[in-house]
Amino acid sequence: MDHGPKIGERIPPFEAPDQFGRMHSLETIRRANGAVIVFVRSADW
């Protein structure tokens, strides 16, 4: 069973909406110190 990327592994390009529905990619949120991405599975699936 695949559980996503391993620690330190690079992730593929993606886009996801923020809480206001605006789309962002890793390039638009990454800053000089990097970025932390947290994926949460919805209970409504």
mmCIF file as Biopython writes it, N, C-alpha, C and O atoms, coordinates in Angstrom:
data_model
#
loop_
_atom_site.group_PDB
_atom_site.id
_atom_site.type_symbol
_atom_site.label_atom_id
_atom_site.label_alt_id
_atom_site.label_comp_id
_atom_site.label_asym_id
_atom_site.label_entity_id
_atom_site.label_seq_id
_atom_site.pdbx_PDB_ins_code
_atom_site.Cartn_x
_atom_site.Cartn_y
_atom_site.Cartn_z
_atom_site.occupancy
_atom_site.B_iso_or_equiv
_atom_site.auth_seq_id
_atom_site.auth_asym_id
_atom_site.pdbx_PDB_model_num
ATOM 1   N N  . MET A ? 1  ? 0.852   -1.186 0.000  1.0 0.0 1  A 1 
ATOM 2   C CA . MET A ? 1  ? 0.000   0.000  0.000  1.0 0.0 1  A 1 
ATOM 3   C C  . MET A ? 1  ? 0.891   1.240  0.000  1.0 0.0 1  A 1 
ATOM 4   O O  . MET A ? 1  ? 1.828   1.330  0.792  1.0 0.0 1  A 1 
ATOM 5   N N  . ASP A ? 2  ? 0.604   2.191  -0.880 1.0 0.0 2  A 1 
ATOM 6   C CA . ASP A ? 2  ? 1.378   3.421  -1.000 1.0 0.0 2  A 1 
ATOM 7   C C  . ASP A ? 2  ? 0.815   4.472  -0.052 1.0 0.0 2  A 1 
ATOM 8   O O  . ASP A ? 2  ? -0.387  4.737  -0.053 1.0 0.0 2  A 1 
ATOM 9   N N  . HIS A ? 3  ? 1.682   5.066  0.752  1.0 0.0 3  A 1 
ATOM 10  C CA . HIS A ? 3  ? 1.250   6.078  1.713  1.0 0.0 3  A 1 
ATOM 11  C C  . HIS A ? 3  ? 1.820   7.443  1.407  1.0 0.0 3  A 1 
ATOM 12  O O  . HIS A ? 3  ? 1.874   8.293  2.296  1.0 0.0 3  A 1 
ATOM 13  N N  . GLY A ? 4  ? 2.247   7.683  0.178  1.0 0.0 4  A 1 
ATOM 14  C CA . GLY A ? 4  ? 2.766   8.984  -0.201 1.0 0.0 4  A 1 
ATOM 15  C C  . GLY A ? 4  ? 4.276   9.035  -0.182 1.0 0.0 4  A 1 
ATOM 16  O O  . GLY A ? 4  ? 4.936   8.009  -0.020 1.0 0.0 4  A 1 
ATOM 17  N N  . PRO A ? 5  ? 4.834   10.247 -0.350 1.0 0.0 5  A 1 
ATOM 18  C CA . PRO A ? 5  ? 6.287   10.388 -0.434 1.0 0.0 5  A 1 
ATOM 19  C C  . PRO A ? 5  ? 6.965   10.087 0.906  1.0 0.0 5  A 1 
ATOM 20  O O  . PRO A ? 5  ? 6.389   10.262 1.979  1.0 0.0 5  A 1 
ATOM 21  N N  . LYS A ? 6  ? 8.197   9.633  0.795  1.0 0.0 6  A 1 
ATOM 22  C CA . LYS A ? 6  ? 9.013   9.377  1.987  1.0 0.0 6  A 1 
ATOM 23  C C  . LYS A ? 6  ? 9.566   10.704 2.500  1.0 0.0 6  A 1 
ATOM 24  O O  . LYS A ? 6  ? 9.599   11.683 1.753  1.0 0.0 6  A 1 
ATOM 25  N N  . ILE A ? 7  ? 9.994   10.755 3.736  1.0 0.0 7  A 1 
ATOM 26  C CA . ILE A ? 7  ? 10.582  11.966 4.322  1.0 0.0 7  A 1 
ATOM 27  C C  . ILE A ? 7  ? 11.781  12.388 3.490  1.0 0.0 7  A 1 
ATOM 28  O O  . ILE A ? 7  ? 12.670  11.583 3.212  1.0 0.0 7  A 1 
ATOM 29  N N  . GLY A ? 8  ? 11.799  13.655 3.098  1.0 0.0 8  A 1 
ATOM 30  C CA . GLY A ? 8  ? 12.891  14.197 2.307  1.0 0.0 8  A 1 
ATOM 31  C C  . GLY A ? 8  ? 12.757  13.997 0.817  1.0 0.0 8  A 1 
ATOM 32  O O  . GLY A ? 8  ? 13.520  14.582 0.047  1.0 0.0 8  A 1 
ATOM 33  N N  . GLU A ? 9  ? 11.801  13.182 0.388  1.0 0.0 9  A 1 
ATOM 34  C CA . GLU A ? 9  ? 11.595  12.924 -1.038 1.0 0.0 9  A 1 
ATOM 35  C C  . GLU A ? 9  ? 10.928  14.133 -1.688 1.0 0.0 9  A 1 
ATOM 36  O O  . GLU A ? 9  ? 10.044  14.752 -1.096 1.0 0.0 9  A 1 
ATOM 37  N N  . ARG A ? 10 ? 11.349  14.465 -2.893 1.0 0.0 10 A 1 
ATOM 38  C CA . ARG A ? 10 ? 10.717  15.570 -3.625 1.0 0.0 10 A 1 
ATOM 39  C C  . ARG A ? 10 ? 9.333   15.136 -4.102 1.0 0.0 10 A 1 
ATOM 40  O O  . ARG A ? 10 ? 9.135   13.992 -4.513 1.0 0.0 10 A 1 
ATOM 41  N N  . ILE A ? 11 ? 8.385   16.064 -4.041 1.0 0.0 11 A 1 
ATOM 42  C CA . ILE A ? 11 ? 7.033   15.761 -4.496 1.0 0.0 11 A 1 
ATOM 43  C C  . ILE A ? 11 ? 6.839   16.286 -5.917 1.0 0.0 11 A 1 
ATOM 44  O O  . ILE A ? 11 ? 7.511   17.237 -6.315 1.0 0.0 11 A 1 
ATOM 45  N N  . PRO A ? 12 ? 5.936   15.687 -6.683 1.0 0.0 12 A 1 
ATOM 46  C CA . PRO A ? 12 ? 5.694   16.164 -8.049 1.0 0.0 12 A 1 
ATOM 47  C C  . PRO A ? 12 ? 4.959   17.509 -8.018 1.0 0.0 12 A 1 
ATOM 48  O O  . PRO A ? 12 ? 4.348   17.863 -7.009 1.0 0.0 12 A 1 
ATOM 49  N N  . PRO A ? 13 ? 5.022   18.252 -9.124 1.0 0.0 13 A 1 
ATOM 50  C CA . PRO A ? 13 ? 4.281   19.517 -9.195 1.0 0.0 13 A 1 
ATOM 51  C C  . PRO A ? 13 ? 2.794   19.278 -8.926 1.0 0.0 13 A 1 
ATOM 52  O O  . PRO A ? 13 ? 2.240   18.254 -9.326 1.0 0.0 13 A 1 
ATOM 53  N N  . PHE A ? 14 ? 2.157   20.229 -8.247 1.0 0.0 14 A 1 
ATOM 54  C CA . PHE A ? 14 ? 0.726   20.101 -7.957 1.0 0.0 14 A 1 
ATOM 55  C C  . PHE A ? 14 ? 0.114   21.470 -7.773 1.0 0.0 14 A 1 
ATOM 56  O O  . PHE A ? 14 ? 0.834   22.453 -7.596 1.0 0.0 14 A 1 
ATOM 57  N N  . GLU A ? 15 ? -1.187  21.549 -7.812 1.0 0.0 15 A 1 
ATOM 58  C CA . GLU A ? 15 ? -1.960  22.737 -7.454 1.0 0.0 15 A 1 
ATOM 59  C C  . GLU A ? 15 ? -3.056  22.295 -6.510 1.0 0.0 15 A 1 
ATOM 60  O O  . GLU A ? 15 ? -3.619  21.210 -6.663 1.0 0.0 15 A 1 
ATOM 61  N N  . ALA A ? 16 ? -3.362  23.140 -5.526 1.0 0.0 16 A 1 
ATOM 62  C CA . ALA A ? 16 ? -4.425  22.844 -4.566 1.0 0.0 16 A 1 
ATOM 63  C C  . ALA A ? 16 ? -5.056  24.155 -4.117 1.0 0.0 16 A 1 
ATOM 64  O O  . ALA A ? 16 ? -4.376  25.178 -4.054 1.0 0.0 16 A 1 
ATOM 65  N N  . PRO A ? 17 ? -6.351  24.136 -3.803 1.0 0.0 17 A 1 
ATOM 66  C CA . PRO A ? 17 ? -7.012  25.366 -3.356 1.0 0.0 17 A 1 
ATOM 67  C C  . PRO A ? 17 ? -6.728  25.653 -1.886 1.0 0.0 17 A 1 
ATOM 68  O O  . PRO A ? 17 ? -6.574  24.737 -1.078 1.0 0.0 17 A 1 
ATOM 69  N N  . ASP A ? 18 ? -6.663  26.947 -1.553 1.0 0.0 18 A 1 
ATOM 70  C CA . ASP A ? 18 ? -6.561  27.332 -0.147 1.0 0.0 18 A 1 
ATOM 71  C C  . ASP A ? 18 ? -7.962  27.425 0.448  1.0 0.0 18 A 1 
ATOM 72  O O  . ASP A ? 18 ? -8.938  27.063 -0.209 1.0 0.0 18 A 1 
ATOM 73  N N  . GLN A ? 19 ? -8.069  27.905 1.681  1.0 0.0 19 A 1 
ATOM 74  C CA . GLN A ? 19 ? -9.371  27.960 2.351  1.0 0.0 19 A 1 
ATOM 75  C C  . GLN A ? 19 ? -10.338 28.945 1.698  1.0 0.0 19 A 1 
ATOM 76  O O  . GLN A ? 19 ? -11.531 28.941 2.001  1.0 0.0 19 A 1 
ATOM 77  N N  . PHE A ? 20 ? -9.815  29.802 0.789  1.0 0.0 20 A 1 
ATOM 78  C CA . PHE A ? 20 ? -10.663 30.765 0.094  1.0 0.0 20 A 1 
ATOM 79  C C  . PHE A ? 20 ? -10.946 30.354 -1.345 1.0 0.0 20 A 1 
ATOM 80  O O  . PHE A ? 20 ? -11.586 31.097 -2.089 1.0 0.0 20 A 1 
ATOM 81  N N  . GLY A ? 21 ? -10.468 29.164 -1.744 1.0 0.0 21 A 1 
ATOM 82  C CA . GLY A ? 21 ? -10.705 28.664 -3.085 1.0 0.0 21 A 1 
ATOM 83  C C  . GLY A ? 21 ? -9.677  29.112 -4.110 1.0 0.0 21 A 1 
ATOM 84  O O  . GLY A ? 21 ? -9.792  28.754 -5.282 1.0 0.0 21 A 1 
ATOM 85  N N  . ARG A ? 22 ? -8.667  29.892 -3.701 1.0 0.0 22 A 1 
ATOM 86  C CA . ARG A ? 22 ? -7.623  30.330 -4.633 1.0 0.0 22 A 1 
ATOM 87  C C  . ARG A ? 22 ? -6.626  29.194 -4.835 1.0 0.0 22 A 1 
ATOM 88  O O  . ARG A ? 22 ? -6.206  28.551 -3.873 1.0 0.0 22 A 1 
ATOM 89  N N  . MET A ? 23 ? -6.252  28.953 -6.079 1.0 0.0 23 A 1 
ATOM 90  C CA . MET A ? 23 ? -5.328  27.869 -6.389 1.0 0.0 23 A 1 
ATOM 91  C C  . MET A ? 23 ? -3.887  28.303 -6.144 1.0 0.0 23 A 1 
ATOM 92  O O  . MET A ? 23 ? -3.504  29.435 -6.443 1.0 0.0 23 A 1 
ATOM 93  N N  . HIS A ? 24 ? -3.093  27.381 -5.591 1.0 0.0 24 A 1 
ATOM 94  C CA . HIS A ? 24 ? -1.676  27.620 -5.329 1.0 0.0 24 A 1 
ATOM 95  C C  . HIS A ? 24 ? -0.884  26.398 -5.761 1.0 0.0 24 A 1 
ATOM 96  O O  . HIS A ? 24 ? -1.373  25.270 -5.708 1.0 0.0 24 A 1 
ATOM 97  N N  . SER A ? 25 ? 0.348   26.645 -6.188 1.0 0.0 25 A 1 
ATOM 98  C CA . SER A ? 25 ? 1.278   25.557 -6.493 1.0 0.0 25 A 1 
ATOM 99  C C  . SER A ? 25 ? 2.420   25.651 -5.477 1.0 0.0 25 A 1 
ATOM 100 O O  . SER A ? 25 ? 2.522   26.630 -4.738 1.0 0.0 25 A 1 
ATOM 101 N N  . LEU A ? 26 ? 3.263   24.643 -5.447 1.0 0.0 26 A 1 
ATOM 102 C CA . LEU A ? 26 ? 4.400   24.673 -4.527 1.0 0.0 26 A 1 
ATOM 103 C C  . LEU A ? 26 ? 5.253   25.907 -4.799 1.0 0.0 26 A 1 
ATOM 104 O O  . LEU A ? 26 ? 5.757   26.528 -3.864 1.0 0.0 26 A 1 
ATOM 105 N N  . GLU A ? 27 ? 5.417   26.266 -6.059 1.0 0.0 27 A 1 
ATOM 106 C CA . GLU A ? 27 ? 6.232   27.428 -6.405 1.0 0.0 27 A 1 
ATOM 107 C C  . GLU A ? 27 ? 5.639   28.727 -5.864 1.0 0.0 27 A 1 
ATOM 108 O O  . GLU A ? 27 ? 6.390   29.650 -5.548 1.0 0.0 27 A 1 
ATOM 109 N N  . THR A ? 28 ? 4.317   28.824 -5.751 1.0 0.0 28 A 1 
ATOM 110 C CA . THR A ? 28 ? 3.714   30.077 -5.280 1.0 0.0 28 A 1 
ATOM 111 C C  . THR A ? 28 ? 3.731   30.194 -3.762 1.0 0.0 28 A 1 
ATOM 112 O O  . THR A ? 28 ? 3.555   31.295 -3.240 1.0 0.0 28 A 1 
ATOM 113 N N  . ILE A ? 29 ? 3.937   29.094 -3.034 1.0 0.0 29 A 1 
ATOM 114 C CA . ILE A ? 29 ? 3.933   29.182 -1.568 1.0 0.0 29 A 1 
ATOM 115 C C  . ILE A ? 29 ? 5.318   29.029 -0.951 1.0 0.0 29 A 1 
ATOM 116 O O  . ILE A ? 29 ? 5.515   29.371 0.215  1.0 0.0 29 A 1 
ATOM 117 N N  . ARG A ? 30 ? 6.281   28.520 -1.719 1.0 0.0 30 A 1 
ATOM 118 C CA . ARG A ? 30 ? 7.624   28.294 -1.171 1.0 0.0 30 A 1 
ATOM 119 C C  . ARG A ? 30 ? 8.343   29.626 -1.005 1.0 0.0 30 A 1 
ATOM 120 O O  . ARG A ? 30 ? 8.295   30.477 -1.893 1.0 0.0 30 A 1 
ATOM 121 N N  . ARG A ? 31 ? 9.006   29.806 0.130  1.0 0.0 31 A 1 
ATOM 122 C CA . ARG A ? 31 ? 9.776   31.009 0.426  1.0 0.0 31 A 1 
ATOM 123 C C  . ARG A ? 31 ? 11.236  30.619 0.663  1.0 0.0 31 A 1 
ATOM 124 O O  . ARG A ? 31 ? 11.610  29.467 0.443  1.0 0.0 31 A 1 
ATOM 125 N N  . ALA A ? 32 ? 12.055  31.561 1.104  1.0 0.0 32 A 1 
ATOM 126 C CA . ALA A ? 32 ? 13.491  31.326 1.294  1.0 0.0 32 A 1 
ATOM 127 C C  . ALA A ? 32 ? 13.771  30.166 2.240  1.0 0.0 32 A 1 
ATOM 128 O O  . ALA A ? 32 ? 14.744  29.438 2.049  1.0 0.0 32 A 1 
ATOM 129 N N  . ASN A ? 33 ? 12.928  29.982 3.265  1.0 0.0 33 A 1 
ATOM 130 C CA . ASN A ? 33 ? 13.130  28.900 4.235  1.0 0.0 33 A 1 
ATOM 131 C C  . ASN A ? 33 ? 12.372  27.633 3.871  1.0 0.0 33 A 1 
ATOM 132 O O  . ASN A ? 33 ? 12.333  26.692 4.663  1.0 0.0 33 A 1 
ATOM 133 N N  . GLY A ? 34 ? 11.774  27.590 2.698  1.0 0.0 34 A 1 
ATOM 134 C CA . GLY A ? 34 ? 11.041  26.403 2.269  1.0 0.0 34 A 1 
ATOM 135 C C  . GLY A ? 34 ? 9.557   26.520 2.585  1.0 0.0 34 A 1 
ATOM 136 O O  . GLY A ? 34 ? 9.023   27.619 2.732  1.0 0.0 34 A 1 
ATOM 137 N N  . ALA A ? 35 ? 8.907   25.378 2.687  1.0 0.0 35 A 1 
ATOM 138 C CA . ALA A ? 35 ? 7.473   25.324 2.965  1.0 0.0 35 A 1 
ATOM 139 C C  . ALA A ? 35 ? 7.159   24.000 3.644  1.0 0.0 35 A 1 
ATOM 140 O O  . ALA A ? 35 ? 7.856   23.005 3.444  1.0 0.0 35 A 1 
ATOM 141 N N  . VAL A ? 36 ? 6.114   24.000 4.440  1.0 0.0 36 A 1 
ATOM 142 C CA . VAL A ? 36 ? 5.617   22.771 5.055  1.0 0.0 36 A 1 
ATOM 143 C C  . VAL A ? 36 ? 4.255   22.506 4.447  1.0 0.0 36 A 1 
ATOM 144 O O  . VAL A ? 36 ? 3.374   23.366 4.478  1.0 0.0 36 A 1 
ATOM 145 N N  . ILE A ? 37 ? 4.082   21.320 3.897  1.0 0.0 37 A 1 
ATOM 146 C CA . ILE A ? 37 ? 2.823   20.934 3.271  1.0 0.0 37 A 1 
ATOM 147 C C  . ILE A ? 37 ? 2.199   19.836 4.118  1.0 0.0 37 A 1 
ATOM 148 O O  . ILE A ? 37 ? 2.842   18.824 4.399  1.0 0.0 37 A 1 
ATOM 149 N N  . VAL A ? 38 ? 0.959   20.030 4.525  1.0 0.0 38 A 1 
ATOM 150 C CA . VAL A ? 38 ? 0.242   19.034 5.315  1.0 0.0 38 A 1 
ATOM 151 C C  . VAL A ? 38 ? -1.004  18.634 4.547  1.0 0.0 38 A 1 
ATOM 152 O O  . VAL A ? 38 ? -1.826  19.481 4.197  1.0 0.0 38 A 1 
ATOM 153 N N  . PHE A ? 39 ? -1.142  17.352 4.290  1.0 0.0 39 A 1 
ATOM 154 C CA . PHE A ? 39 ? -2.336  16.831 3.627  1.0 0.0 39 A 1 
ATOM 155 C C  . PHE A ? 39 ? -3.190  16.141 4.660  1.0 0.0 39 A 1 
ATOM 156 O O  . PHE A ? 39 ? -2.706  15.296 5.413  1.0 0.0 39 A 1 
ATOM 157 N N  . VAL A ? 40 ? -4.474  16.502 4.701  1.0 0.0 40 A 1 
ATOM 158 C CA . VAL A ? 40 ? -5.411  15.914 5.654  1.0 0.0 40 A 1 
ATOM 159 C C  . VAL A ? 40 ? -6.533  15.257 4.878  1.0 0.0 40 A 1 
ATOM 160 O O  . VAL A ? 40 ? -7.173  15.892 4.039  1.0 0.0 40 A 1 
ATOM 161 N N  . ARG A ? 41 ? -6.767  14.017 5.150  1.0 0.0 41 A 1 
ATOM 162 C CA . ARG A ? 41 ? -7.858  13.309 4.472  1.0 0.0 41 A 1 
ATOM 163 C C  . ARG A ? 41 ? -9.181  13.737 5.112  1.0 0.0 41 A 1 
ATOM 164 O O  . ARG A ? 41 ? -9.306  13.786 6.336  1.0 0.0 41 A 1 
ATOM 165 N N  . SER A ? 42 ? -10.146 14.038 4.275  1.0 0.0 42 A 1 
ATOM 166 C CA . SER A ? 42 ? -11.458 14.446 4.746  1.0 0.0 42 A 1 
ATOM 167 C C  . SER A ? 42 ? -12.196 13.244 5.340  1.0 0.0 42 A 1 
ATOM 168 O O  . SER A ? 42 ? -12.027 12.111 4.889  1.0 0.0 42 A 1 
ATOM 169 N N  . ALA A ? 43 ? -13.009 13.508 6.347  1.0 0.0 43 A 1 
ATOM 170 C CA . ALA A ? 43 ? -13.838 12.444 6.924  1.0 0.0 43 A 1 
ATOM 171 C C  . ALA A ? 43 ? -15.058 12.194 6.043  1.0 0.0 43 A 1 
ATOM 172 O O  . ALA A ? 43 ? -15.782 11.219 6.250  1.0 0.0 43 A 1 
ATOM 173 N N  . ASP A ? 44 ? -15.291 13.062 5.067  1.0 0.0 44 A 1 
ATOM 174 C CA . ASP A ? 44 ? -16.442 12.959 4.175  1.0 0.0 44 A 1 
ATOM 175 C C  . ASP A ? 44 ? -16.013 12.373 2.844  1.0 0.0 44 A 1 
ATOM 176 O O  . ASP A ? 44 ? -15.937 13.099 1.853  1.0 0.0 44 A 1 
ATOM 177 N N  . TRP A ? 45 ? -15.723 11.049 2.792  1.0 0.0 45 A 1 
ATOM 178 C CA . TRP A ? 45 ? -15.317 10.394 1.550  1.0 0.0 45 A 1 
ATOM 179 C C  . TRP A ? 45 ? -15.902 9.072  1.413  1.0 0.0 45 A 1 
ATOM 180 O O  . TRP A ? 45 ? -15.658 8.389  0.419  1.0 0.0 45 A 1 
#
